[in-house]
Structures are given as structure tokens and as C-alpha cells.
Amino acid sequence: MKKTLSGKRYANENLTAGRVFMKSKNRFFEKIAQLNDELGKKGRLLASVYKISKLLDHPANHDKILQAILNESQKIFGFSRGVILLINKAENRLEGKYCIGMTTVEEKRAFAHPLSLKTQICRETIAANTGKINYARDLKSDPSFTEFDRKMEKIWRRKSAISVPLKINREVIGVIEGDSIEQELILSPSDIRLFTAFANQASIILENARLYEQLLEERNIAKSILENAPSGILAVDEYRKVKSINRKAEEILKVRRRKILGKPIAESLWENIAQVLDDTIDNNRTTHRAEIANSKKDGTAEVYEVNSSILKSHAGHVSGAILTIQDLTEIKQTEAMLRRIHTLSSLGQMSANIAHEIRNPLASINFNIQNLSKKLSHDQTLQRTLRNTMEGVERIKLIIKQTLDFSKNTQPAMIRGHIHDILLDSIALIAPHLKEKKIEIRRDLGRNIPDIFFDPHQIQNMLVNLLMNATEAMPRGGVISIRSRIEAPHKGNRLLLTIKDDGIGIPPENLKKIFDPFFTTKQDGTGLGLSIVHKIIEQHNAFIDVRSRENRGTSFFLRFPLAGGC
């Protein structure tokens, strides 16, 4: 009997020991499985962080990175819907930036209703304000469930949720939210630690992406400012090679950046520009408002203002130079025109006074010559002398008339009309003279030329003056070419009338003087014809340019503003 009881006790002890062993074995394998699961999640987390980080190796926008963060976190932690909310400091609120697993209606709601960090107290804003994770396996029984959470759940109907703050240097920049709607989202303390680590890495990646986008934006703004600056800007390195040039500098210097970038300035820029840059780098000094001139093929000069300064590296060494260039040609022309107007006004007044003083004695001389001519009609020698004297008097009278015409400040009587009509009338007026001089008129008049405002009498006077000048420049005959066109909008959108002859041309030393009163190279000229032309042009708010080459001819370019409504 004792042996039987002893055997049963032994068997029971063995059974108990076996059960204990099996439980220990099961716990051991469960622990192994748990550790394997954690290792697997850690491995997937590291792979996800690496995958997201790789996006920064290539240009990627913020949305792509947000999408990758949500996709990877959903894969690892198994939530059904997710959203990333970022803090808007200016508005003090959380704003939805990217979501996953939501319907179209839910997406619109998530983006359309930001959460106030101050007044809307809920699990998301609590995570943002405290910087702590907010995880609820069962939301309805969660002790931190707020009244606003209750309102939110009527819309979102979540079973479980986790809100993890996104931090940069302990500063919360947003929240990553995941939830489950059909079954509980079961996360262990280890899962939550992993989620926190993932969120921290995601925050760093997001911040790097933001800084990269900010850098790109600042670079694009700087590039846009440079490219659209009203002045030409170019930069060279310490080796005098062109590193950058904007559109205006291309236009002024008449170069293309693709042809000069990386090229020495001595080979690619005007000599005087290269000298300014050389001087700036060699002597480590700035150039302030220096004026340089550039001669065009037609002999006219353009004036530019240049400024330059040294570029330095972070270490303080000279790394190159920057130069700005601005076209002053029109400004200089306007200044010259204003000086001319002032000079001509004074000269005109003085000339008018002199003309009036001469007119009365001249009338007496004219009357006396006529009387002498009648009384001495029998003396042929004296008659020739008197005729020569009378011709001189008539010439003085012509000069007085032109001087008075020039000095008058008569405002033009403007009408709206077509320049071609008055041009054809002017040609017809001098047609006999043209025929006598064996001069041919060639017309190339543009179609659909709009109207302009002009004084018909003044414009005809001006055109006849220019045409007569052209005929006098061709003593052996020749061709006068007349062309009309509308200039492109970037050139002022004006009517351009060109009158060109193939005569003897004007010497360069005289070209700047041709519009000056009383300047003439003709033996019988008064020097007022082109001065009157210039005055008429000014009164019509128009412009006149002249280009000439000796023995090749002269061209006058007249630019008139178009009549409004054309």
C-alpha cells in the first residue's frame, strides 16, 4: 500500500514538473517570438527610415516625404488611417498636411478643419502641446478623453488611436496620428518606443526637407531678382572667368551666356568692361558710377554707367568681382535735349531781337536801292552793282524770316491723320526740283500704318527741308529711299519714318552740330533748316536720329508716337 501511494506521489510530482517545464518552455518561445517580432519591427523601421532618408538624395517635395512617412508607419504599426499634422506658428494651430487610408470626404474634412492649439483640447493638440505620446487602445474608456474628443468621435468613429509628437531639438513641429476603426490597434510598450524613435527620425527628415525646400526657394528668388533686375549684372571669379550673367547684361553687351560662361573676360567682353573688372580685382577696390562709351557700327555712341566691387570667400579671400551696367544713352540724350532747349530758347530770343533791329534799317536800304535803280537805269555798271546789292538784301530778309520763324514759340495745330498723305504731298511739291536734279524717290511704305497727331503745315515744312537737304547732298543725282514701319513694342511702339540718301555724307566732326542754329557748311546756307526740323520734331513729342558715312550717304530716323486708340 505504501509502495502504491509513493508511486502515485512520484507520478504526480513528475506531472507537475512536466507542466512547469512546458509552461516555462512556452514562455521562453513566446519571449523568443516577441523578441523576433521586435527585431523584425526594428529592422523594418530602420529600413523605412533609410528609405525615407534616401528621398533627400534627389529633389523631392514635402508631400512625397510626408507620404513616405505615413506609408512606412502604416506598414510597421498596422493602423488603418493616418494623418500628419504640422504646427502653424503664426496661426497657433495644427494643420493637416497629408493623410492615408481615408475616403475623399474624410480627406477634405482633415484638411479643411485645422485644430486650434489653444481652444480645441483633444488628443492631437494635447500631444502637440505636451510633447507626449497619447495612445488609447479603447478610446471610449480612455481617461484622457475630452469633451472635444467626444465631438470628434461622432465624425471619425475611431476604436483605437495613437498620437505621436514630431520633435526637432525638443521643439514639437507637429503630430503623426494613426487609428483603427474596425478592430483595436494593439501596441506594446516596445511598439510605442519604436513608434517614438520612428517619429523622431521622421521629424529630422522632415526638417531637412523643409530646409532644403527653403534653400531652393531662396535660391529661386535670388535667381529671379538677378534675372529680372533692370540693370545688367555679371560676376567673374578670381581667374577672370565669367561665372554668371543676367538677361539685361546679355542685352546690353550683346552676348549669349551659353557662349561666354566660363570664358576669360578678355575674350568675351568689351575691352573697357574687362579693364574695369581687372582693376577691381587687381587693386581690391570698387568702381562707382563710372561712365564708358561704346561705338556702334553706324558711328553713333552709346553711354553706360558701370559699378563694380570685390567678391570675397568666407575666409575673406578675393574670390572674384561683380559688375553692374546700366544704359544711360537715352538719359544722356534727354539731358542734351534739355540743354539744347534752354540754349535755343535763349538764342531764339536774342536772334528775334536782332532780327527786329535789323528789319527797319533793312527796309530803308531796300527802298533806297529801288529808287537808285530807277534813277540810274542808264548806267549798266551801277545796275549790276545794285542788283547784287538787292540779292544780298533779299538774302538778309530770308535769314530774318527764318530766324523769326525759328524763335517763335508757336504751338502746333494738331490733327489726327496719316503720315503717308502729308509725305506724298511734300514729294509732289518738290517733284520739279527732283526731276531737274535727276533724283529718284523710292518708297517702301508699310501697310496698315496707324494714324498720328501732327500739324500738317509744320510736318510738311520739316519733310520738305529734309528732302531738299538730301537733294543738295547728291549734286550728280541719286536715290532717296523713304521707308515707314511700326517699331516693336519693346522699342517704344512708335511710327518710324526713315529718309535715306546716297550722297556725300556728313563728316563725323560735323555730325553732332547739324541741328545747331546757324551751323552750315554750305556757301549760301543759313544754318537754320535742320534746327527748324529739330524744333518741329520736339514739338510733336517725337525723336530724330541721324547716321551718316562719308561718300556713302545719310539717313534720318523720325519716330512719332501713335495716336491713342490705334
C-alpha positions, 0 to 999 in steps of 0.5 A: 500500500505504501509502495502504491501511494509513493508511486502515485506521489512520484507520478504526480510530482513528475506531472507537475514538473512536466507542466512547469517545464512546458509552461516555462518552455512556452514562455521562453518561445513566446519571449523568443517570438516577441523578441523576433517580432521586435527585431523584425519591427526594428529592422523594418523601421530602420529600413523605412527610415533609410528609405525615407532618408534616401528621398533627400538624395534627389529633389523631392517635395514635402508631400512625397516625404510626408507620404513616405512617412505615413506609408512606412508607419502604416506598414510597421504599426498596422493602423488603418488611417493616418494623418500628419499634422504640422504646427502653424506658428503664426496661426497657433494651430495644427494643420493637416498636411497629408493623410492615408487610408481615408475616403475623399470626404474624410480627406477634405474634412482633415484638411479643411478643419485645422485644430486650434492649439489653444481652444480645441483640447483633444488628443492631437493638440494635447500631444502637440502641446505636451510633447507626449505620446497619447495612445488609447487602445479603447478610446471610449474608456480612455481617461484622457478623453475630452469633451472635444474628443467626444465631438470628434468621435461622432465624425471619425468613429475611431476604436483605437488611436495613437498620437505621436509628437514630431520633435526637432531639438525638443521643439514639437513641429507637429503630430503623426496620428494613426487609428483603427476603426474596425478592430483595436490597434494593439501596441506594446510598450516596445511598439510605442518606443519604436513608434517614438524613435520612428517619429523622431527620425521622421521629424529630422527628415522632415526638417531637412526637407523643409530646409532644403525646400527653403534653400531652393526657394531662396535660391529661386528668388535670388535667381529671379531678382538677378534675372529680372533686375533692370540693370545688367549684372555679371560676376567673374571669379578670381581667374577672370572667368565669367561665372554668371550673367543676367538677361539685361547684361546679355542685352546690353553687351550683346552676348549669349551666356551659353557662349561666354560662361566660363570664358576669360573676360578678355575674350568675351567682353568689351575691352573697357568692361574687362579693364574695369573688372581687372582693376577691381580685382587687381587693386581690391577696390570698387568702381562707382558710377563710372561712365564708358562709351561704346561705338556702334557700327553706324558711328553713333555712341552709346553711354553706360554707367558701370559699378563694380566691387570685390567678391570675397570667400568666407575666409575673406579671400578675393574670390572674384568681382561683380559688375553692374551696367546700366544704359544711360544713352537715352538719359544722356540724350534727354539731358542734351535735349534739355540743354539744347532747349534752354540754349535755343530758347535763349538764342531764339530770343536774342536772334528775334531781337536782332532780327527786329533791329535789323528789319527797319534799317533793312527796309530803308536800304531796300527802298533806297536801292529801288529808287537808285535803280530807277534813277540810274537805269542808264548806267549798266555798271551801277545796275549790276552793282545794285542788283547784287546789292538787292540779292544780298538784301533779299538774302538778309530778309530770308535769314530774318524770316527764318530766324523769326520763324525759328524763335517763335514759340508757336504751338502746333495745330494738331490733327489726327491723320496719316503720315503717308498723305502729308509725305506724298504731298511734300514729294509732289511739291518738290517733284520739279526740283527732283526731276531737274536734279535727276533724283529718284524717290523710292518708297517702301511704305508699310501697310496698315500704318496707324494714324498720328497727331501732327500739324500738317503745315509744320510736318510738311515744312520739316519733310520738305527741308529734309528732302531738299537737304538730301537733294543738295547732298547728291549734286550728280543725282541719286536715290532717296529711299523713304521707308515707314514701319511700326517699331516693336513694342519693346522699342517704344511702339512708335511710327518710324519714318526713315529718309535715306540718301546716297550722297556725300555724307556728313563728316563725323566732326560735323555730325553732332552740330547739324541741328545747331542754329546757324551751323552750315557748311554750305556757301549760301546756307543759313544754318537754320533748316535742320534746327527748324526740323529739330524744333518741329520734331520736339514739338510733336513729342517725337525723336530724330536720329541721324547716321551718316558715312562719308561718300556713302550717304545719310539717313534720318530716323523720325519716330512719332508716337501713335495716336491713342486708340490705334 
